[in-house]
Amino acid sequence: MTASPILDKSIDFAARIVKLYRYLIKEQHETIISKQIIRSATSIGANAHEASYGVSKADFIAKMHIALKETAETEYWLRLLVKSGYITQREGDSLIHDCLEIKRMLIATLNTAKQNSPS
């Protein structure tokens, strides 16, 4: 399998979220939001990776769409962590930037896949 910018970016992002999760649990003693964000953020890459093994174009599109939805959820949790003071605005902005970059990549991939699909 060739290298994929989405897969590379999503696994790097997931690793950052794992570190954030450990910080939230150990230092902030926060367990509710941290469990939500680790699920949604790690699901982005997992679904994108699974999509690369899709049995059909429709399967690929469906999995990538799930990954896209997970970026929206992850962005929400990140914004909530900033608003509630668990992470700084600077930390949040950096993570949100990466999340939105993945989101743009997924949208472009989905648009291309849908254009190249038979109607």
C-alpha positions in Angstrom: 0.0 0.0 0.0 1.3 3.5 -0.9 1.7 6.2 1.7 -1.4 8.2 2.2 -1.3 11.8 3.5 -4.7 11.3 5.3 -3.5 8.2 7.0 -0.2 9.7 8.0 -1.9 12.9 9.3 -4.7 11.1 11.1 -2.3 8.7 13.0 -0.1 11.7 14.0 -3.2 13.5 15.2 -4.4 10.4 17.1 -1.0 10.1 18.8 -1.4 13.8 20.0 -4.9 13.0 21.3 -3.6 10.0 23.2 -1.1 12.3 24.9 -3.9 14.8 25.6 -6.0 12.0 27.1 -3.2 11.0 29.4 -2.8 14.6 30.5 -6.5 15.1 31.1 -6.8 11.9 33.1 -3.6 12.3 35.2 -3.2 16.1 35.6 -6.8 17.4 35.2 -8.6 14.4 36.6 -11.1 14.8 33.8 -12.7 11.5 32.6 -15.9 12.3 30.7 -14.7 14.5 27.8 -11.4 12.8 27.6 -13.1 9.4 26.9 -15.3 11.0 24.3 -12.4 12.7 22.5 -10.1 9.7 22.4 -12.9 7.7 20.8 -13.8 10.2 18.1 -10.2 11.3 17.3 -8.8 7.8 17.0 -11.8 6.7 15.0 -10.9 9.2 12.2 -7.7 7.3 11.2 -9.2 3.9 11.9 -12.1 4.5 9.5 -9.8 6.1 6.9 -7.5 3.1 7.1 -10.4 0.7 6.9 -11.7 2.6 3.8 -8.5 1.9 2.0 -9.4 -1.8 2.1 -13.0 -1.2 1.0 -14.6 -3.8 -1.1 -16.2 -1.2 -3.4 -16.3 2.5 -4.1 -19.5 2.8 -2.1 -17.8 1.1 0.9 -14.8 3.4 0.6 -17.1 6.5 0.5 -19.1 5.3 3.5 -16.0 4.7 5.6 -14.5 8.0 4.6 -17.8 9.8 5.4 -17.7 8.2 8.9 -14.1 9.5 9.3 -15.4 13.0 8.3 -18.2 12.9 10.9 -15.7 11.9 13.5 -13.6 15.0 12.7 -16.7 17.1 13.4 -17.2 15.4 16.8 -13.5 15.7 17.7 -13.6 19.4 16.8 -16.5 19.9 19.2 -14.8 18.2 22.1 -11.6 20.2 21.5 -13.6 23.5 21.5 -15.3 22.3 24.7 -12.0 21.5 26.4 -10.8 25.1 25.6 -14.1 26.7 26.7 -14.1 24.8 30.0 -10.4 25.6 30.7 -9.0 22.1 30.6 -6.5 23.1 27.8 -5.3 26.5 26.8 -6.5 28.4 23.7 -3.1 27.9 22.2 -3.1 24.1 22.7 -6.7 24.0 21.5 -5.9 26.0 18.4 -3.1 23.7 17.4 -5.2 20.6 17.8 -8.2 22.2 16.0 -5.9 23.3 13.2 -4.8 19.7 12.6 -8.3 18.4 12.9 -9.6 20.9 10.4 -6.7 20.0 8.0 -7.7 16.4 8.2 -11.3 17.4 7.6 -10.4 19.3 4.5 -8.4 16.3 3.2 -11.4 14.0 3.8 -13.8 16.4 2.1 -11.5 16.6 -1.0 -11.1 12.8 -1.1 -14.8 12.3 -0.8 -15.6 14.8 -3.5 -13.1 13.1 -5.8 -14.4 9.7 -5.0 -18.0 10.7 -5.6 -17.1 12.4 -8.9 -15.4 9.3 -10.1 -18.2 7.0 -9.1 -20.7 5.7 -11.6 -24.2 7.2 -11.0 
